[in-house]
Amino acid sequence: MDLRERYREWSDKGPVIDGRRITILTGSRSYEVHEEVRIAHVMEALLPGYEVYVMGPKRVFDEYLDGHHQGKAQPADQTDPFMPLEYDGRVVDSPATDFSYDDSIYFFDEPGEYEICWKPGKWQSNTLKIRVFE
């Protein structure tokens, strides 16, 4: 089953902030060293009044691994992290769910526990705790 299809039943969703929430999902909470860990990103606008940019893939900014920033930071001129600066696609009115973000992919060289969180702007996703073993 695709990770996005699991979203409806996913119990550990991010908190609702200003009518929107973000959530990250993965196929498992345990992986072997050097195994691919794929993270899917979802933005859900629960209240009316938002435009949702449902086509992609769109780049993910401001993801954190064990508290350390990964990848790129949100551009300073992008005041709404869910409204792309450049976009030529379908827009729907909320309530709506956007599954069209790039996946993040991690490979861990060492066994241990790792925490992943997505924090664009004032929003914060759930925190995934990943266990890596040999």
C-alpha positions in Angstrom: 0.0 0.0 0.0 1.3 3.5 -0.9 2.2 5.6 2.1 -0.3 8.3 1.1 -3.1 5.7 1.1 -2.3 5.0 4.7 -2.8 8.6 5.8 -6.5 8.3 6.6 -5.7 5.6 9.2 -2.5 7.1 10.4 -2.9 7.8 14.1 0.1 10.1 14.7 -0.9 13.2 12.6 0.6 16.6 13.3 -1.2 19.2 15.3 -3.8 21.5 13.7 -2.4 25.1 13.5 -4.6 27.8 11.9 -6.8 25.2 10.3 -4.0 23.2 8.7 -1.8 20.3 9.8 1.1 18.6 8.3 2.0 14.9 8.8 5.0 12.7 7.8 4.6 9.0 7.2 6.9 6.1 6.6 6.3 2.4 5.8 7.9 1.1 9.0 9.4 2.3 12.3 12.3 -0.2 12.1 14.9 -0.4 9.3 18.2 -2.2 8.8 21.4 -0.2 8.4 21.8 1.1 4.8 18.1 0.4 4.1 16.1 3.1 2.3 13.8 5.1 4.6 11.2 6.9 2.6 9.3 9.7 4.2 6.0 11.0 2.7 4.6 14.5 3.4 1.0 15.5 3.7 -0.7 18.9 4.2 -4.3 18.9 5.2 -6.4 22.1 5.2 -9.3 21.2 7.5 -11.2 24.5 7.4 -12.7 26.4 4.5 -10.8 29.4 3.2 -7.6 28.0 1.9 -6.4 27.3 -1.6 -4.7 23.9 -1.8 -2.1 23.3 -4.6 -2.7 19.7 -5.2 -0.3 19.0 -8.0 3.4 18.3 -7.7 5.8 17.1 -6.8 6.6 20.1 -4.6 9.9 20.5 -2.8 10.0 19.9 1.0 11.7 22.6 3.0 12.7 22.6 6.6 12.9 19.0 7.6 14.9 18.0 10.6 16.8 14.8 11.5 17.6 14.6 15.2 17.1 18.4 15.5 19.5 19.2 12.6 18.2 20.9 9.5 18.2 18.8 6.4 18.1 20.0 2.8 17.0 23.5 2.0 15.3 26.1 4.1 12.1 27.7 3.1 12.8 30.7 0.8 12.5 34.0 2.7 10.0 35.4 0.2 7.7 32.5 0.6 5.4 33.6 3.5 3.0 30.7 3.2 5.0 27.4 3.1 2.1 25.6 1.3 1.7 28.1 -1.5 4.5 27.5 -4.1 6.3 30.5 -5.5 6.0 29.0 -9.0 3.0 26.8 -9.8 1.1 25.9 -12.9 -1.4 23.3 -11.7 -4.7 22.6 -10.2 -5.9 24.5 -7.1 -8.8 23.3 -5.0 -10.6 25.0 -2.1 -10.3 23.6 1.3 -11.1 21.4 3.1 -8.7 19.4 1.1 -5.6 17.2 1.5 -2.4 17.6 -0.5 -0.2 14.6 -1.0 1.9 16.1 -3.8 5.2 16.7 -2.0 8.5 15.1 -2.7 9.5 12.2 -0.6 12.5 12.5 1.6 14.9 9.5 1.5 17.4 8.7 4.2 20.0 5.9 4.6 21.5 5.4 8.0 25.0 4.0 8.4 24.8 3.4 12.1 22.3 1.5 14.2 20.3 3.6 16.7 17.2 5.7 17.1 16.5 8.7 14.9 13.8 11.4 15.0 12.5 13.1 11.8 10.2 16.2 11.8 9.0 18.6 9.2 8.8 22.3 10.4 7.9 24.8 7.6 7.0 28.2 9.0 5.0 28.0 12.2 3.7 24.4 11.4 5.3 21.3 12.8 4.5 17.8 11.8 4.4 14.7 14.0 7.8 13.4 14.9 8.7 10.0 13.5 11.0 7.9 15.7 12.9 5.5 13.5 14.9 2.5 14.9 17.8 1.3 12.8 19.4 -2.1 13.5 22.1 -4.3 12.1 
